[in-house]
Structures are given as C-alpha cells and as structure tokens.
Amino acid sequence: DQQVKQNSPSLSVQEGRISILNCDYTNSMFDYFLWYKKYPAEGPTFLISISSIKDKNEDGRFTVFLNKSAKHLSLHIVPSQPGDSAVYFCAASATGAQKLVFGQGTRLTINP
Amino acid sequence: SQTIHQWPATLVQPVGSPLSLECTVEGTSNPNLYWYRQAAGRGLQLLFYSVGIGQISSEVPQNLSASRPQDRQFILSSKKLLLSDSGFYLCAWSAAYGYTFGSGTRLTVV
C-alpha cells in the first residue's frame, strides 16, 4: 500500500525554466509534508516542508504547494539550475506517528 | 550541534556472510532512529525504527535485524546475507523538522 506516490520517475527540464515535481498521498491523517533532495551515494538532505494548515511555503527558489482536498502537493523550482539535478523524495507524516512515509522519488535532470 | 555518523561507506560481502552496519548520533538524547534501504531504481524503504534503547519496530519481513544497545547507537545486522540484500542503506534520526540522514552505506552482495 503506497501511501505516498510520486508517479513520475524522471523529469527533464531546461536550465532557467521551472521544474515542477508532483506528489500524491492517500492517508488523510497526514498533516506534515517534506521534500528531500538526494545526490548519488549520499544521504537525502532536507529541502523544504509544509504543514497542513498552510497551502504554500516558499524558500528562495523553492516553493511547495499543498492541495488538501486533492491530497496533492508539488515542489516548484525556479529558475532551475544544473546543481538541482538530483533525485527528489516527497515524504509525509501524521501527528503522533513515529515515522515518515516516503514516495518513490523523481529523478530531475536540468539540461544546459 | 547534532550529527549522525554511519559507516562503512561501501561494503562488498559474499553471499552467506554476516553483516553489521553501525550508526551513531551526537548532540541529542533519546532520538528516534531509523534504518532505510534504497534498492536500485526504487524509493526509500523503511526497514526498522527505534524510539528507545532495546525498542525495535520492524516494518517489513526480511533477512535483516536491528538493535539499539545504547541511546545513540543503532546497528543493522544480518547472519547470512542474500544477493537481494544489496542496496544503499541509510540511517536517520528524527529532528524537529523531519529526518537527518547519514551519508549511507553502499552494500554489494556478491
């Protein structure tokens, strides 16, 4: 039972354009969502998060949007840079839960 | 500041050999600790988590086990490795905003 789904295994974007990574979830108890970025042979690093009381959180070039009714969130990166090429994981948790549930990841490639 | 150490970085082991991966956390007490695996072309799969010394929760049946002998130490083990145990193993601890991950161990079973 995949509670957090990233249906696009890969995405290719031109440098300078906007990258949009999508994530869907099924558990209505999830109330906190995170995005992680992972380079090969390294551990994932925290990128940005959003609580369910918000619908948008922005940090520099990164913005996360949350649509609770659709159980959907997205990560926008603008402008995209070559260093953004990595695997991006969406994750979710519920208040009181001891663990994060991760999506399968989306490999983002920024082309010059 | 809090840091997480994971070793070794890479490991090549023959089928049937034992395994021991260690993870330690500094700068915090009583953290929640986690072992994840990223198999080739797949996402992050939670293997075990621990909310305290000696307390281990297993998420999926498998050939691996975990132990937490000390508050800030989390060990992933196997008595006999299988080819399917190959993957990238990540330790993490639960920080205020989510998880902080270690640098990972690339395990290749041959």
Interface residues (C-beta under 8 A of the other chain):
Chain A: Q6 L34 Y36 A41 E42 G43 P44 T45 F46 S49 F89 A91 S93 Q98 K99 L100 V101 F102 G103 Q104 G105
Chain B: Q6 N32 Y34 Y36 R42 G43 L44 L46 Y49 V51 S57 F88 L90 A92 S94 Y97 G98 Y99 T100 F101 G102 S103 G104 R106
